[in-house]
Amino acid sequence: MAQSAEKNIKERSSLYPMFSIKEIVDFINEIVKIGGKRVSINTIASVLGFSVKTNSFRAKISTAKQFGLIRGSNGAVELTELAKRIVYPVNELDTRRAIVESFLSAPLYRKIVERYENQVLPSQDKLSNILLLEYNLTKSAKDIAAAKFIENAEQVGILKNGIILLESDENDIDSFEDESSSKDSKEVSENSTAESKEEVLTSMEPSAYCFTIPTLSGSVAKVIIPQNVTEKDLDFITLYIENMLPTFISNLKEELEK
């Protein structure tokens, strides 16, 4: 009897966003079209062609609340001030800040970001297991939650090259509406004449510095740094090289062995 009773107890997971933040912003815009400061959940479901009892609709309401975009009880919701900053944008910078703030409003997301800020985020499989073992998500929820976190972090622009970065250059803001993700950096690889081993840091041209690494074969490997680089840029370059160079070298070795 005890075992039978245990099977009948449905495993419950900690809350996690089940939709992308862009999907939820679209959902919020649909609520705005209905009109009124406070809108009943029944009305929202009816207008959008859902049933209030369906899991997908309930999940959208839950995710919108987790992202801090709606609030309410007794069967009705209203937009938060944070949502209004996104729905009624004043400028691109404030909209982006509001979107990042919305992302961090989800309790699970804030915990993950606080843990991995300025670090490489674990792979999706490993993150999934971490969510199961340390954040009380169920086996059935962990994979979806991990995938959605990565999707959302990339969508709001805080996951770059696998690293969680909250601070960003305000002069380089990607439009939230542009879903095409830009590839951050391209490798510059060029064979050139050997340079002096003593000249480790040299000015290549007015706009760049070159860090040279002599090889046993006599050629030279180069890392090119822009002259107008900031201290924050250098910290990021250091972090990126520490985490990504071993993978790059491993892949290169595999190519050479073919």
N, C-alpha and C positions, 0 to 999 in steps of 0.2 A: 504493500500500500504506500509506503514511504517513497519508494522509487517511482511509482506511478504518479504520486502527487508532485514530485520534483519535476517530472517530464511536463506536467501541465502548467508549470510556472514558466511564463514566457521570459526569456532572457532580455533584459533591457540594457540599452547602450547609453552612454553619456551623450549629451547633445553634440551634434556636429552639423555644419552647413551641408545640405544635400544638393545645392544648386550653385552655379557660378555666380559671382557678384554681378556680372553683367546681366544674367538672366533675372536676377532679383531686381536690379534697377529697371529693367524693362517691365517687370511685374508692378513695380511701384508707379511707373508712368501710366500703366493701365488703370490703376486705382485712382490716380489723379483725374483721369478722363471721366470717371464716374461722377466726380464732383462731391462737394460737401466736405466740411472739416473732419467729420467722423462718419465712417462708412461701415455698415454692417457686413460681417463676413458672409452672410447669406446672399446679400446683394452682389458682393464681389464675385462669389462663386457663380451666381446666376448669370451675370453679365458676361463673364469670361467663359461660360459654358462648362463649368465644373460642378461637381457635387462636393458639399462641405465634408462629406464622409470619406472621400477618396484620399488615399495616402499621399498622392502627389500634391494635391492642393494643401493639405495640412502641413506637408513638408515645406511648401513655399512660404506659408505664413510663419512657420517656425524659423526658417532660415532668415526671412526678412527681419524678424525680431532679434535673432542672434546678431545680425549685422547692424542692429541699432537703427533701422530705417522705419519701423512702425512700432507703435505701442498701443496697448488697449486691453480691455477685458469685457466681460458681459456681452460677448458676441459682436463687438465693434472695434475697429482700429482707426488710428489716425497717423499721419506722417509725423516723424520727429523733425527737429530743427536740422539735424544732420542730413536727413533725406531731402529736405527743402534746398539745402546747399548744392545737392547733386541734380535735383529735378529742375531747379531754377538757377542755373549757373550764372555767376557774375564774371568770372574769368577762369581760364584754364588751370591756373595754378591752384586756386582755391578749390576747384572741382576735384583735382587730383588729390589734394590734401584730405578732402572730405571722403573720397573713396578709400584711401589708405586708412583713415580713421575708422571707416565702416568695417573694413577688413579686420582691423584689430579689436573691434567691438565684440566679435565672436569670441567667447571665453576660451575655447579650445585653441583658436588661432593665436590669440595673445600669448598663451602658455608656450606654444611651439616657437613663436618668434622670440620670446624672452630667452628661451633655452638656446636657440641656434643663431641669434643675431650676430652678424659678422663672421659666421662660420659656414662651412659647407653643410648643406642639408643632406641627411642620409638619403640613400636611394629610396624609390617608392616602396619597394618590398620591405626594406628595413624600417622605414617610417611606419608602415602598416603594422609591423610587429611591435614597434614601440608604443603605438596607440593602443594596441591590445593589452600589453603587459603593464604599461605605466599610466594610461589615461582612461582606463575603464571602458574602452569601446569593445563591442562584441566581435566575434569572429566574422559574423555576417556583415558588420559595418566597417571594419578596419580598412579594407581595401578601397572601398568607395571614399571614405574619409581622407585617406592618404592621397588618392588621386585628385580629389577636389581641392585639397589644400595646395598642392603643387600647381594645379590649373589656376586657382585664384591668386596665388602669390605671383605667378608669372603675369596674369592679367592686370594686376594693379601695379606691376613694375618693381616689386621688392625682391624678387628672386632673379638674380642675374648671374649667369654662368654657374648655376648651382649654389650660389652663396646668398644668404639672407642679408639684404642691405636696406635699412630703413632710410638712411640719409641719402638724398639724391641731389644732383645739380639742378637748381631751379631754372637754369637756362636751357636745360635739355629734358623737357617733359614730353613724354609720349601721350598722344591723344587717347583717351579711354575708348573712344568710338572706333579707333583704328585697330582692328583685330590682328593685323599682320605684325608679327613680332620681328623686330630687327635683330639681326645677328650682330653682337656687340663688336667683336674684333676679328680681324683677319690676320693670319700669320704672314709676316713679311720674311721671305726666305730668298736670299740672293747670294750667289757665289761671287766672291771678289778676291782681290789680291790680299795676301797675308799682311797683317799689320803687326806692329811691334807689340810683344807680349807685355812690356812694361806699361804701355799706354792703355790702361783698362777703361778709363772714362774719358772719352774724347768728344769734342764738338764736331759732329758730322757736317752740319750745315746750320744756318742761322736758327732753324726751327727745331732741331733735334740733337739728342746726345746718343752715343752708341756705346753699349757695354759689350766688349769683345771677349770671346772665350776661345782660346787656341785649342785645336784638336791635335791628336797624335799623328794624323795623316798630313798635317801641315796647313789645312784650310782653317777658316775662322767662322765660328758661330756668332751671331749678333743679336742683341736685344736693343731695339730702337725706342728711345724715350723722347717725347715732345719736350721742347725747351720750356714751354709755358705750363708744365705739369705742376699740380698742386700737391701739398703734403698728403691730402686725403687720397689723391690719385695714386701716389707712391705706396701708401698703405694697402690700397686695393690691389695694385700690381704685385706687391710682395705676397699678399694672401693668395692671389690667383695662381702665381707661379708655384707656390708651395703645394697647392692642392691639385693643380691641373698638369704641371710639367711631368710628374711621374707617369701619368696616364698617356700623355703625348709621346714620351720616350718609349713606353711599352708598345704602343701602337706602331711607332716608327720601326722598332726592332722586328715586329711581325712582318711589316712590309718588306724589310731588307732580306728576311729569310725566305720570302716567296721566290 
